[in-house]
Amino acid sequence: MEQREIEVDCPCCDARLVVDVRTGKVLRSGKRAELDPTGKPVLKEADWSEAHKKVKGRLNTALDRFDEGLDREKRRGHDLDDLFRKVKGKLVDPGDDPADDSAT
């Protein structure tokens, strides 16, 4: 079976890096003292609180984007009507001769 991620120890800072083999991106990193014997990061209460704040922030951002999109869709009919009126005002009816208007 093909291994998807590898663990590498940094010789400079003695940190353990978990790297995705296919993309070459670092998935996790942590100091050796912060890792359990299996190589997984040891999580503290502060880590969970920080993660919770990030997820809550993403949820609020998603709701804001949804509301903005909904407002755009509500205005869309009005915006299209305005655009239609502008274009219609620029068009000249082929039956109307502009020279006739200046003569009267």
Backbone hydrogen bonds in HBPLUS format (Angstrom, degrees):
<---DONOR---> <-ACCEPTOR-->    atom                        ^
c    i                          cat <-CA-CA->   ^        H-A-AA   ^      H-
h    n   atom  resd res      DA  || num        DHA   H-A  angle D-A-AA Bond
n    s   type  num  typ     dist DA aas  dist angle  dist       angle   num
A0021-VAL N   A0004-ARG O   2.77 MM  17  5.43 165.3  1.80 142.0 146.7     1
A0006-ILE N   A0019-VAL O   2.85 MM  13  5.32 153.7  1.92 149.4 156.2     2
A0019-VAL N   A0006-ILE O   2.78 MM  13  5.32 161.5  1.82 160.3 164.4     3
A0008-VAL N   A0017-LEU O   2.74 MM   9  5.08 160.3  1.78 151.4 158.4     4
A0017-LEU N   A0008-VAL O   2.70 MM   9  5.08 172.6  1.70 160.1 162.5     5
A0010-CYS N   A0015-ALA O   2.76 MM   5  5.25 169.3  1.77 161.7 165.4     6
A0014-ASP N   A0010-CYS O   2.96 MM   4  4.96 130.5  2.21 131.6 140.8     7
A0016-ARG N   A0030-GLY O   2.81 MM  14  5.56 165.3  1.83 170.1 165.9     8
A0030-GLY N   A0016-ARG O   3.11 MM  14  5.56 139.6  2.28 142.1 153.7     9
A0018-VAL N   A0028-ARG O   2.87 MM  10  5.10 166.3  1.89 149.8 149.2    10
A0027-LEU N   A0018-VAL O   2.65 MM   9  5.48 151.9  1.73 156.5 166.5    11
A0028-ARG N   A0018-VAL O   3.38 MM  10  5.10 157.0  2.44 129.6 135.1    12
A0020-ASP N   A0025-LYS O   2.90 MM   5  5.53 165.2  1.92 165.8 165.3    13
A0024-GLY N   A0020-ASP O   2.75 MM   4  5.27 143.3  1.88 142.1 153.0    14
A0034-GLU N   A0031-LYS O   2.81 MM   3  5.28 143.9  1.94 113.5 124.7    15
A0035-LEU N   A0032-ARG O   3.23 MM   3  5.35 167.2  2.24 110.8 112.5    16
A0042-VAL N   A0034-GLU O   2.79 MM   8  5.60 162.3  1.82 168.5 162.3    17
A0036-ASP N   A0040-LYS O   2.87 MM   4  5.62 166.4  1.89 166.9 166.5    18
A0039-GLY N   A0036-ASP O   2.90 MM   3  5.41 163.9  1.93 121.2 126.6    19
A0047-ASP N   A0044-LYS O   3.05 MM   3  5.25 124.8  2.37 100.0 113.8    20
A0048-TRP N   A0044-LYS O   3.27 MM   4  6.72 153.5  2.35 150.1 156.5    21
A0049-SER N   A0045-GLU O   3.03 MM   4  6.33 156.8  2.08 150.2 156.8    22
A0050-GLU N   A0046-ALA O   2.95 MM   4  6.13 159.4  2.00 147.8 153.0    23
A0051-ALA N   A0047-ASP O   2.98 MM   4  6.18 159.0  2.03 146.1 151.9    24
A0052-HIS N   A0048-TRP O   2.91 MM   4  6.09 154.8  1.98 145.9 153.0    25
A0053-LYS N   A0049-SER O   2.99 MM   4  6.27 153.9  2.06 146.9 153.4    26
A0054-LYS N   A0050-GLU O   3.06 MM   4  6.35 155.9  2.12 148.1 154.3    27
A0055-VAL N   A0051-ALA O   3.03 MM   4  6.29 162.6  2.06 152.5 156.4    28
A0056-LYS N   A0052-HIS O   2.94 MM   4  6.10 160.9  1.97 148.7 154.5    29
A0057-GLY N   A0053-LYS O   2.87 MM   4  6.03 153.1  1.95 145.3 152.9    30
A0058-ARG N   A0054-LYS O   2.98 MM   4  6.26 151.6  2.06 146.1 153.5    31
A0059-LEU N   A0055-VAL O   3.01 MM   4  6.28 153.3  2.08 146.8 154.0    32
A0060-ASN N   A0056-LYS O   3.01 MM   4  6.31 159.5  2.05 149.7 154.5    33
A0061-THR N   A0057-GLY O   2.97 MM   4  6.16 158.0  2.02 146.9 153.1    34
A0062-ALA N   A0058-ARG O   2.87 MM   4  6.06 157.0  1.92 147.9 154.2    35
A0063-LEU N   A0059-LEU O   2.97 MM   4  6.23 156.7  2.02 149.2 155.2    36
A0064-ASP N   A0060-ASN O   2.96 MM   4  6.18 156.2  2.02 147.3 153.9    37
A0065-ARG N   A0061-THR O   2.95 MM   4  6.20 160.8  1.99 151.2 156.1    38
A0066-PHE N   A0062-ALA O   2.94 MM   4  6.14 153.1  2.01 144.9 152.7    39
A0067-ASP N   A0063-LEU O   2.95 MM   4  6.19 161.8  1.98 149.9 154.1    40
A0068-GLU N   A0064-ASP O   2.97 MM   4  6.22 157.3  2.02 149.4 155.6    41
A0069-GLY N   A0065-ARG O   2.99 MM   4  6.19 160.0  2.03 148.1 153.1    42
A0070-LEU N   A0066-PHE O   2.90 MM   4  6.14 154.9  1.96 150.4 157.9    43
A0071-ASP N   A0067-ASP O   2.94 MM   4  6.17 157.3  1.99 148.5 154.2    44
A0072-ARG N   A0068-GLU O   3.00 MM   4  6.27 156.2  2.06 147.2 153.7    45
A0073-GLU N   A0069-GLY O   3.01 MM   4  6.26 156.0  2.07 146.2 152.4    46
A0074-LYS N   A0070-LEU O   2.99 MM   4  6.26 147.8  2.10 144.6 153.6    47
A0075-ARG N   A0071-ASP O   3.05 MM   4  6.32 149.0  2.14 147.8 155.4    48
A0076-ARG N   A0072-ARG O   3.00 MM   4  5.98 120.5  2.36 138.1 153.6    49
A0079-ASP N   A0075-ARG O   2.92 MM   4  6.12 164.0  1.94 161.9 167.2    50
A0080-LEU N   A0076-ARG O   2.87 MM   4  6.09 157.5  1.92 152.5 158.4    51
A0081-ASP N   A0077-GLY O   2.96 MM   4  6.18 151.7  2.04 144.7 152.5    52
A0082-ASP N   A0078-HIS O   2.98 MM   4  6.28 158.5  2.03 150.7 156.1    53
A0083-LEU N   A0079-ASP O   2.99 MM   4  6.22 160.5  2.02 147.3 152.7    54
A0084-PHE N   A0080-LEU O   2.89 MM   4  6.06 155.3  1.95 145.3 152.3    55
A0085-ARG N   A0081-ASP O   2.95 MM   4  6.22 158.4  1.99 149.7 155.0    56
A0086-LYS N   A0082-ASP O   3.00 MM   4  6.29 156.4  2.05 151.0 157.2    57
A0087-VAL N   A0083-LEU O   3.02 MM   4  6.25 166.3  2.04 153.4 156.6    58
A0088-LYS N   A0084-PHE O   2.84 MM   4  5.95 159.1  1.88 150.7 157.5    59
A0089-GLY N   A0085-ARG O   2.96 MM   4  6.08 147.9  2.06 142.0 149.9    60
A0090-LYS N   A0086-LYS O   3.22 MM   4  6.52 136.5  2.43 138.7 149.4    61
A0090-LYS N   A0087-VAL O   3.11 MM   3  5.17 130.4  2.36  96.5 109.6    62
A0091-LEU N   A0087-VAL O   3.18 MM   4  6.45 135.3  2.39 144.8 156.2    63
A0096-ASP N   A0093-ASP O   2.94 MM   3  5.39 145.4  2.07 113.3 123.5    64
A0100-ASP N   A0097-ASP O   2.92 MM   3  5.42 136.0  2.12 114.1 125.3    65
